[in-house]
């Protein structure tokens, strides 16, 4: 051991067409506000359609157009 280890690594999963899943607990900074999340996993919106930004509310599942 070197004694120089950094903080534990967190896993972040990027879901194509969906959110970014971040292992918690985390602090999310959004529009200058710090939001403390104690959940084991946090879903961050990538599509911009969520009504609870910066978090995903599954709005990405709705298609934009129906054929
Ligand atoms: S990624 Fe899920 S609502 Fe935007």
Boltz pocket constraint, residues with backbone or C-beta under 6 A from the ligand:
constraints:
  - pocket:
      binder: B
      contacts: [[A, 17], [A, 18], [A, 19], [A, 20], [A, 44], [A, 45], [A, 46], [A, 47], [A, 48], [A, 49], [A, 50], [A, 55], [A, 56], [A, 57], [A, 58], [A, 59], [A, 60], [A, 61]]
      max_distance: 6.0
